[in-house]
Amino acid sequence: MTELESKKAEPTEVKFDRKQVIKLLVEFGPLIVLFIANSQLGIYWATGIFMVATFVSLAVSRVVLGRIPMMPLVTALFVMVFGGLTIWLQDEQFIKVKPTIVYCLFAAILFGGLLAGKTFLKLALGEALRLTDEGWRKLTVRWGIFFLFLALLNEIVWRNFSTDFWVGFKVFGAVPLLMVFAVAQVGLMQRYEQPSE
């Protein structure tokens, strides 16, 4: 057996990426905390705990990863504002409408960037992905449409179902949808991958 064949025969080793795990915890950890706290203490206590968990996740990101990603930072600002209004006014509609506003804001930024001739997705992910300009445009349009879809879905859920159902949807509906959509974009990213120089 040649050296090349023996290398092919060896199983590829899957490496544990600590940074990716931390990124997932930073982005989705507070939602899990919200779900658990809501089931035990109700939405108002859960909202306060969610706000603290969001702040802690940003601090962990800064200390461990050395930076705070833009999307979690923007989301955290909205969590603080709408969470604060929820607790202060004792009106759970504020925390429920927060995702709709955040998703619409992200879509507006992406589409607004395209209209201005800029691809903000490239600015956010340019270090991790190398795509052609057409690839960035198509990926931006897809994410913009997806954010609008999530905004509409959030409106349908919070207006037609119980608070407990909405919290469960945030964790077990929106998060898996986000992950499935992201994985579904791999084909496009491979198709428009920029050849390395």
C-alpha positions in Angstrom: 0.0 0.0 0.0 1.4 3.4 -1.0 1.8 6.3 1.5 -1.1 8.1 -0.3 -3.4 5.1 0.0 -2.6 4.7 3.6 -3.4 8.3 4.3 -6.8 7.9 2.5 -7.6 4.8 4.5 -7.1 6.5 7.8 -10.3 7.9 9.3 -10.3 11.7 9.4 -10.1 13.1 12.9 -12.9 15.5 14.0 -11.3 18.3 16.1 -13.1 19.9 19.0 -13.4 23.6 18.3 -13.7 25.4 21.6 -14.3 28.8 20.1 -17.3 27.5 18.0 -18.9 26.0 21.2 -18.4 29.3 23.0 -20.0 31.2 20.2 -23.0 28.9 20.3 -23.3 29.3 24.0 -23.0 33.1 23.7 -25.7 33.3 21.1 -28.1 30.6 22.3 -27.4 30.2 26.0 -29.5 33.1 27.1 -32.5 31.6 25.2 -32.1 28.3 27.1 -32.0 30.3 30.4 -35.2 32.1 29.3 -37.0 28.8 28.7 -36.0 27.3 32.0 -36.7 30.4 34.0 -40.1 30.9 32.4 -41.1 27.3 33.2 -40.2 27.8 36.8 -40.9 31.5 37.6 -43.1 33.0 34.9 -42.3 35.5 32.1 -41.5 38.6 34.2 -38.8 36.9 36.3 -37.6 35.0 33.3 -37.2 38.3 31.4 -35.0 39.7 34.1 -32.9 36.6 34.3 -32.7 36.6 30.4 -31.4 40.1 30.5 -28.7 39.1 33.0 -27.8 36.0 31.0 -27.5 38.1 27.8 -25.1 40.5 29.6 -23.1 37.6 31.0 -22.8 36.0 27.5 -21.4 39.2 26.0 -18.9 39.4 28.8 -17.8 35.8 28.3 -17.5 36.5 24.5 -15.3 39.5 25.2 -13.1 37.7 27.7 -12.8 34.3 26.0 -13.0 35.3 22.3 -11.5 38.8 22.6 -14.4 40.5 20.9 -18.2 40.8 20.9 -19.9 39.9 17.5 -22.1 42.6 16.1 -25.4 40.6 15.9 -25.4 39.4 19.5 -24.5 43.0 20.6 -27.4 44.5 18.7 -29.7 41.8 20.0 -28.5 42.4 23.6 -29.3 46.2 23.3 -32.9 45.3 22.2 -33.1 42.7 25.0 -32.2 45.4 27.6 -34.6 48.0 26.2 -37.6 45.7 25.6 -36.9 43.5 28.7 -36.7 46.6 30.8 -40.1 47.8 29.4 -41.6 44.4 30.0 -40.6 44.4 33.7 -41.3 48.1 34.3 -44.8 48.2 32.7 -45.6 44.5 33.5 -46.5 44.0 29.9 -45.1 40.8 28.3 -45.9 42.1 24.8 -42.6 44.1 24.8 -40.4 41.1 25.1 -42.5 39.2 22.6 -42.3 41.8 19.9 -38.5 42.3 20.4 -37.5 39.5 18.0 -39.8 40.9 15.3 -38.1 44.3 15.5 -34.6 42.7 15.6 -35.3 40.5 12.6 -36.7 43.4 10.6 -33.8 45.6 11.5 -31.3 42.9 10.3 -33.3 42.5 7.0 -33.4 46.3 6.6 -29.6 46.6 7.1 -28.9 43.8 4.6 -31.3 45.1 1.9 -30.3 48.7 2.6 -26.7 47.8 2.2 -27.4 46.2 -1.2 -29.3 49.3 -2.4 -26.2 51.4 -1.3 -23.9 49.0 -3.2 -22.5 47.4 0.0 -22.7 43.9 1.3 -22.7 44.2 5.1 -22.7 40.4 5.3 -19.2 40.5 3.8 -18.1 43.0 6.4 -19.4 40.7 9.1 -18.2 37.3 7.7 -15.5 38.3 5.3 -12.8 36.8 7.6 -14.4 33.4 7.7 -15.7 33.2 4.1 -14.2 34.0 0.7 -17.0 34.5 -1.8 -17.3 36.3 -5.1 -19.2 39.5 -5.2 -22.2 37.7 -6.8 -22.0 35.1 -4.0 -22.1 37.7 -1.3 -25.1 39.4 -3.0 -27.1 36.2 -3.3 -26.3 35.2 0.3 -27.3 38.6 1.5 -30.6 38.4 -0.3 -31.3 35.0 1.1 -30.5 36.0 4.7 -32.6 39.2 4.3 -35.6 37.2 3.2 -35.1 34.7 5.9 -35.0 37.4 8.6 -38.3 38.8 7.3 -39.8 35.2 7.4 -38.6 34.9 11.0 -40.2 38.3 11.9 -43.5 37.2 10.4 -43.4 33.8 12.1 -42.7 35.4 15.5 -45.7 37.7 15.0 -47.9 34.8 14.2 -46.8 32.8 17.2 -46.9 35.4 19.9 -50.3 36.8 18.7 -52.0 33.4 18.5 -50.4 31.2 21.2 -49.7 31.3 24.9 -46.6 32.8 26.4 -45.2 29.4 27.3 -45.7 28.2 23.8 -43.9 31.4 22.4 -40.9 30.9 24.8 -40.7 27.2 23.6 -40.9 28.3 20.0 -38.0 30.8 20.6 -35.8 27.9 21.7 -37.0 24.8 19.9 -38.5 26.5 16.8 -36.6 29.6 15.8 -33.1 28.4 16.8 -33.4 25.1 14.8 -34.8 26.9 11.8 -31.9 29.3 11.9 -29.4 26.4 12.0 -31.1 24.5 9.2 -31.2 27.6 7.1 -27.5 28.3 7.7 -26.6 24.8 6.7 -28.7 25.0 3.6 -26.5 27.9 2.4 -23.4 25.7 2.2 -24.1 24.8 -1.4 -24.4 28.4 -2.5 -21.2 29.3 -0.6 -19.3 26.4 -2.2 -20.6 27.4 -5.7 -19.5 31.0 -5.3 -16.3 30.4 -3.3 -13.5 32.7 -4.4 -10.5 30.7 -5.5 -7.5 31.3 -3.2 -4.7 33.3 -4.8 
